[in-house]
Amino acid sequence: MQNNSQADALAQQVVEKMMQEDRFSQWMGIEVIEVREGYSRIRMTIRPEMVNGFGIVHGGVTFALADSAFAFACNNRNDLSVALDTSINFTKQVLVGDQLTAEATELHNGKSTGLYQIAIQNQHQQLVAQFKGLCYRTHKNLI
């Protein structure tokens, strides 16, 4: 069994490797702020090409930010995990220039599944969306 500092160091290495290969998160401008075992916090700024025909952010952009936070949190034990089920609730509109932060918190870490809650807030610490994700653990290493 690893101690917390070893586990957190491994978590950081896994997420760094994931970001190197994750062209979509790179395109979105995602910045990894903090990673710990079973946890991640990331942020991005909304650009003009991310809005829909109503002038507000496309829901898929907010979903993708949450999904990246989910992926970083559920994979960072170096156990390749894939989404089984996800859902999102949008609570406030997001506009060009808004800075969003997604914080993924582990609710359950099982042998074959994990459950995560991701809160997405804007620069005013207002909740703009709430995401929940269930992952399946493949027991294959990422690094």
Secondary structure as a PSIPRED ss2 file (coil, helix, strand):
# PSIPRED VFORMAT (PSIPRED V4.0)

   1 M C   1.000  0.000  0.000
   2 Q C   1.000  0.000  0.000
   3 N C   1.000  0.000  0.000
   4 N H   0.000  1.000  0.000
   5 S H   0.000  1.000  0.000
   6 Q H   0.000  1.000  0.000
   7 A H   0.000  1.000  0.000
   8 D H   0.000  1.000  0.000
   9 A H   0.000  1.000  0.000
  10 L H   0.000  1.000  0.000
  11 A H   0.000  1.000  0.000
  12 Q H   0.000  1.000  0.000
  13 Q H   0.000  1.000  0.000
  14 V H   0.000  1.000  0.000
  15 V H   0.000  1.000  0.000
  16 E H   0.000  1.000  0.000
  17 K H   0.000  1.000  0.000
  18 M H   0.000  1.000  0.000
  19 M H   0.000  1.000  0.000
  20 Q H   0.000  1.000  0.000
  21 E H   0.000  1.000  0.000
  22 D C   1.000  0.000  0.000
  23 R H   0.000  1.000  0.000
  24 F H   0.000  1.000  0.000
  25 S H   0.000  1.000  0.000
  26 Q H   0.000  1.000  0.000
  27 W H   0.000  1.000  0.000
  28 M H   0.000  1.000  0.000
  29 G C   1.000  0.000  0.000
  30 I C   1.000  0.000  0.000
  31 E E   0.000  0.000  1.000
  32 V E   0.000  0.000  1.000
  33 I E   0.000  0.000  1.000
  34 E E   0.000  0.000  1.000
  35 V E   0.000  0.000  1.000
  36 R E   0.000  0.000  1.000
  37 E C   1.000  0.000  0.000
  38 G C   1.000  0.000  0.000
  39 Y E   0.000  0.000  1.000
  40 S E   0.000  0.000  1.000
  41 R E   0.000  0.000  1.000
  42 I E   0.000  0.000  1.000
  43 R E   0.000  0.000  1.000
  44 M E   0.000  0.000  1.000
  45 T E   0.000  0.000  1.000
  46 I C   1.000  0.000  0.000
  47 R C   1.000  0.000  0.000
  48 P H   0.000  1.000  0.000
  49 E H   0.000  1.000  0.000
  50 M H   0.000  1.000  0.000
  51 V E   0.000  0.000  1.000
  52 N C   1.000  0.000  0.000
  53 G C   1.000  0.000  0.000
  54 F C   1.000  0.000  0.000
  55 G C   1.000  0.000  0.000
  56 I C   1.000  0.000  0.000
  57 V E   0.000  0.000  1.000
  58 H C   1.000  0.000  0.000
  59 G H   0.000  1.000  0.000
  60 G H   0.000  1.000  0.000
  61 V H   0.000  1.000  0.000
  62 T H   0.000  1.000  0.000
  63 F H   0.000  1.000  0.000
  64 A H   0.000  1.000  0.000
  65 L H   0.000  1.000  0.000
  66 A H   0.000  1.000  0.000
  67 D H   0.000  1.000  0.000
  68 S H   0.000  1.000  0.000
  69 A H   0.000  1.000  0.000
  70 F H   0.000  1.000  0.000
  71 A H   0.000  1.000  0.000
  72 F H   0.000  1.000  0.000
  73 A H   0.000  1.000  0.000
  74 C H   0.000  1.000  0.000
  75 N H   0.000  1.000  0.000
  76 N C   1.000  0.000  0.000
  77 R C   1.000  0.000  0.000
  78 N C   1.000  0.000  0.000
  79 D C   1.000  0.000  0.000
  80 L C   1.000  0.000  0.000
  81 S E   0.000  0.000  1.000
  82 V E   0.000  0.000  1.000
  83 A E   0.000  0.000  1.000
  84 L E   0.000  0.000  1.000
  85 D E   0.000  0.000  1.000
  86 T E   0.000  0.000  1.000
  87 S E   0.000  0.000  1.000
  88 I E   0.000  0.000  1.000
  89 N E   0.000  0.000  1.000
  90 F E   0.000  0.000  1.000
  91 T C   1.000  0.000  0.000
  92 K C   1.000  0.000  0.000
  93 Q C   1.000  0.000  0.000
  94 V C   1.000  0.000  0.000
  95 L C   1.000  0.000  0.000
  96 V C   1.000  0.000  0.000
  97 G C   1.000  0.000  0.000
  98 D C   1.000  0.000  0.000
  99 Q E   0.000  0.000  1.000
 100 L E   0.000  0.000  1.000
 101 T E   0.000  0.000  1.000
 102 A E   0.000  0.000  1.000
 103 E E   0.000  0.000  1.000
 104 A E   0.000  0.000  1.000
 105 T E   0.000  0.000  1.000
 106 E E   0.000  0.000  1.000
 107 L E   0.000  0.000  1.000
 108 H E   0.000  0.000  1.000
 109 N E   0.000  0.000  1.000
 110 G C   1.000  0.000  0.000
 111 K C   1.000  0.000  0.000
 112 S C   1.000  0.000  0.000
 113 T E   0.000  0.000  1.000
 114 G E   0.000  0.000  1.000
 115 L E   0.000  0.000  1.000
 116 Y E   0.000  0.000  1.000
 117 Q E   0.000  0.000  1.000
 118 I E   0.000  0.000  1.000
 119 A E   0.000  0.000  1.000
 120 I E   0.000  0.000  1.000
 121 Q E   0.000  0.000  1.000
 122 N C   1.000  0.000  0.000
 123 Q C   1.000  0.000  0.000
 124 H C   1.000  0.000  0.000
 125 Q C   1.000  0.000  0.000
 126 Q C   1.000  0.000  0.000
 127 L E   0.000  0.000  1.000
 128 V E   0.000  0.000  1.000
 129 A E   0.000  0.000  1.000
 130 Q E   0.000  0.000  1.000
 131 F E   0.000  0.000  1.000
 132 K E   0.000  0.000  1.000
 133 G E   0.000  0.000  1.000
 134 L E   0.000  0.000  1.000
 135 C E   0.000  0.000  1.000
 136 Y E   0.000  0.000  1.000
 137 R E   0.000  0.000  1.000
 138 T C   1.000  0.000  0.000
 139 H C   1.000  0.000  0.000
 140 K C   1.000  0.000  0.000
 141 N C   1.000  0.000  0.000
 142 L C   1.000  0.000  0.000
 143 I C   1.000  0.000  0.000
